[in-house]
Amino acid sequence: MQTPSFIRGAESARTIARQIESEGFAVIDDYVAPDQLQTAQNFVRQAVARNGGNYLAINGSEKLGGTFLHDLATDPGFIALCHGIYESSTGKPAPDTPFYQVLRCLAGSLAKANSLNFHYDSYLLTALIPVIIPDHGKTGDLLLIPNSRGIRSHYLTNFADKILLDNWLSQRLLRMLYARRHAMIRHLKLKPGNLYLFYGYRSIHTNEECSPDAIRSTALLHYFDPHAESSLKRMLRRN
C-alpha cells in the first residue's frame, strides 16, 4: 500500500474531516498500489469461487494473509489518518481502539438480498476500499444520505434511530426514492484502489444491486463505536 504524502500530518486530516462534513465523504485516489490491488483481486476471485460463486463476507484480517488487507488495520499511516479525522471532527483525543474489519464480496444469488438495505453503522468513521467493481450492468454504487444525524449521547437513542430505519416501511420509502433518483441520495461510483471515507454512524447508506454473475468486493474498516461501553447495548446483544 502506498501512502500519498498529502495525507500525512494533522492538517491533511483536518482538511479531509472538513470535506466529509461538507460533502458527506472524501476520496483519496489510488490509495492502494496496483500490484497490491491485483493480489487482493486474485484473492477475492479465488475465495468466491471456493464458495460456489456466492456472497461471502470475511471478518477480521486473519484470513487475508498475502494481501494488503492483512496489515492495513495496523498500518501507522492509516491509523494516523483515521485518528486525525476523528480528532478534527470531535475535538477529542482519538481512542486507541481496534478497527472492525470486513471484506464483503457480493456475488451469486445472494447478492440481491445483501443490497439496498439502508442502515447506519455502529462505528463513527467508515473507510471503504473497493477491491473489485463490476464492469457491466449496475456497478454497485455506494448510496449515501450523508450526515443525516449526530452522535447520540445515549445508546437508547441510537437504538431508536435504527428501529425507525430498519423496518419495511422506511426501507420501502428509501428504495422508492432511490428508484426515482432523488437528489437526497448520493450515488458514488467506486473505483478499485481508491479510499473512500465517510461517517457511517451518522449517514444512512447501502450498496446498489449488481448482476449476480459479477463480483462487487469492498474492504470496510470501521473506527470508534460511540456506545461500546453501554451496558444496555451489552444486555440487548446477550438476549
C-alpha positions in Angstrom: 0.0 0.0 0.0 1.3 3.4 -0.9 0.6 6.4 1.4 0.3 9.6 -0.5 2.4 12.4 1.0 -0.6 14.8 1.3 -2.4 12.7 3.9 0.5 12.8 6.3 0.1 15.2 9.3 -2.7 16.7 11.2 -3.5 19.4 8.6 -4.4 16.9 6.0 -6.7 15.0 8.4 -8.4 18.3 9.2 -8.9 19.0 5.5 -10.4 15.6 5.0 -12.7 15.9 8.0 -14.0 19.2 6.8 -14.7 17.7 3.4 -16.6 14.8 4.9 -18.6 17.2 7.0 -19.5 19.4 4.0 -19.7 16.9 1.1 -20.6 13.8 3.0 -17.5 11.9 2.0 -13.8 12.2 1.0 -11.8 10.2 -1.6 -8.1 9.5 -1.7 -7.3 8.3 -5.2 -5.1 5.3 -5.9 -4.5 4.6 -2.2 -3.6 1.0 -3.0 -0.6 0.3 -5.2 -1.6 -1.5 -8.5 0.4 -4.7 -7.7 -1.1 -5.0 -4.2 -4.6 -4.4 -5.6 -4.1 -7.1 -8.2 -3.1 -9.6 -5.5 -6.2 -8.7 -3.5 -8.4 -9.1 -6.6 -7.0 -12.6 -7.2 -7.6 -13.5 -3.6 -11.2 -12.4 -3.8 -11.9 -14.3 -7.1 -10.5 -17.5 -5.6 -12.4 -17.1 -2.4 -15.7 -16.5 -4.2 -15.0 -19.5 -6.5 -14.4 -21.7 -3.5 -17.7 -20.5 -2.1 -19.6 -21.7 -5.1 -19.7 -18.2 -6.7 -21.9 -16.9 -3.9 -21.9 -14.0 -1.5 -19.1 -14.0 1.0 -18.1 -11.9 4.0 -14.7 -12.3 5.8 -14.5 -10.7 9.2 -11.1 -9.6 10.6 -7.7 -9.8 8.9 -6.5 -13.3 9.9 -7.7 -15.0 6.7 -6.5 -12.2 4.4 -2.8 -13.2 4.5 -0.8 -12.3 1.4 -2.9 -9.2 0.7 -2.6 -5.6 1.8 -5.8 -6.0 3.8 -3.9 -8.3 6.3 -1.8 -5.4 7.6 -4.0 -2.3 6.8 -5.6 -2.0 10.2 -2.2 -1.9 11.9 -0.5 0.4 9.3 0.8 3.5 11.2 -0.1 5.9 8.3 -3.7 4.5 8.0 -4.2 4.7 11.8 -2.8 8.2 12.0 -5.2 9.3 9.2 -8.3 7.9 10.9 -7.3 9.2 14.3 -6.7 12.7 12.8 -10.1 12.7 11.2 -11.7 11.6 14.5 -9.9 14.4 16.5 -10.8 17.0 13.9 -14.4 16.1 13.8 -15.0 15.6 17.6 -12.4 17.9 19.2 -11.4 14.9 21.4 -8.3 12.8 21.6 -8.6 9.7 19.4 -9.1 6.5 21.5 -6.7 3.7 20.8 -9.3 1.1 19.8 -9.0 -1.5 17.1 -10.8 -1.4 13.8 -13.7 -3.6 12.9 -12.8 -5.1 9.5 -14.9 -6.8 6.9 -14.3 -7.9 3.4 -17.6 -8.1 1.6 -18.0 -10.0 -1.7 -21.3 -9.6 -3.5 -21.9 -12.4 -6.0 -24.4 -15.0 -7.0 -28.0 -15.5 -5.9 -27.5 -13.8 -2.5 -26.2 -10.6 -4.0 -29.7 -9.1 -4.2 -30.6 -9.9 -0.6 -27.5 -8.1 0.5 -28.2 -4.9 -1.4 -30.4 -1.9 -0.9 -30.6 -2.4 2.8 -30.3 1.1 4.1 -28.7 1.4 7.6 -26.5 3.3 10.0 -23.1 1.8 11.0 -22.3 1.2 14.7 -19.0 2.9 14.2 -18.4 6.6 13.6 -15.9 6.5 10.7 -16.1 4.1 7.8 -13.1 3.6 5.5 -14.0 1.8 2.3 -11.6 0.4 -0.3 -13.2 -1.2 -3.4 -11.3 -4.3 -4.5 -13.4 -5.4 -7.5 -16.2 -3.4 -9.1 -18.4 -4.8 -11.9 -17.7 -3.5 -15.4 -21.2 -4.2 -16.8 -24.8 -3.5 -15.7 -25.4 -2.0 -12.4 -22.0 -1.5 -10.8 -23.0 -1.5 -7.1 -22.8 2.3 -6.4 -22.4 3.3 -2.8 -25.7 5.1 -1.9 -25.4 7.7 0.7 -27.6 10.1 2.6 -24.7 11.9 4.3 -24.6 13.2 7.9 -28.3 12.7 8.5 -27.9 12.6 12.3 -25.5 13.5 15.0 -23.6 11.3 17.5 -26.2 10.2 20.1 -25.4 10.7 23.7 -27.1 7.5 24.8 -27.3 4.1 23.2 -31.1 4.0 23.7 -31.5 7.0 21.3 -29.2 5.3 18.8 -31.2 2.1 19.1 -34.4 4.0 18.4 -32.9 5.6 15.3 -32.1 2.1 14.0 -35.6 0.8 14.7 -37.1 3.7 12.8 -34.8 2.9 9.9 -34.8 -0.9 9.9 -38.4 -1.6 9.1 -40.3 -2.4 5.9 -42.0 1.0 5.6 -38.8 3.0 5.9 -36.9 0.7 3.6 -39.6 0.8 1.0 -39.7 4.6 1.1 -36.0 4.8 0.7 -36.0 2.3 -2.2 -38.7 4.3 -3.9 -36.5 7.5 -3.5 -33.6 5.5 -4.9 -35.6 4.3 -7.9 -36.6 7.9 -8.7 -33.0 9.0 -8.2 -34.0 11.5 -5.6 -31.3 14.2 -5.0 -31.1 13.4 -1.3 -29.4 10.0 -2.1 -25.9 10.4 -3.4 -24.6 7.9 -5.9 -20.9 7.2 -5.6 -19.2 5.4 -8.4 -16.5 3.3 -6.9 -13.0 2.8 -8.3 -10.9 -0.1 -7.2 -7.9 1.0 -5.1 -9.3 4.3 -4.0 -10.0 5.0 -0.3 -13.5 6.4 0.5 -14.1 7.9 3.9 -17.4 8.9 5.4 -19.2 9.0 8.8 -21.1 5.6 8.6 -22.6 6.1 12.1 -24.1 9.5 11.0 -25.1 8.6 7.4 -27.8 6.4 6.0 -26.2 4.2 3.4 -26.2 1.0 1.4 -24.9 -0.5 -1.8 -26.7 -0.7 -5.1 -27.5 -4.1 -6.6 -25.2 -5.6 -9.1 -25.5 -8.5 -11.6 -25.4 -12.0 -9.9 -22.8 -13.0 -12.5 -20.4 -10.3 -11.4 -18.4 -9.7 -8.2 -18.5 -6.5 -6.2 -15.9 -6.7 -3.4 -15.2 -3.9 -0.9 -13.0 -3.8 2.2 -14.5 -2.0 5.1 -12.7 -0.8 8.2 -14.8 0.8 10.9 -13.3 3.0 13.6 -14.8 4.0 17.0 -18.1 2.7 18.4 -19.6 5.6 20.5 -21.6 3.1 22.5 -19.0 0.4 23.1 -19.3 0.9 26.9 -23.1 0.9 27.0 -24.5 -1.7 29.5 -27.8 -1.6 27.6 -26.1 -2.5 24.4 -24.4 -5.4 26.0 -27.6 -6.6 27.6 -29.6 -6.4 24.3 -26.8 -8.4 22.5 -26.9 -11.1 25.0 -30.7 -11.6 24.6 
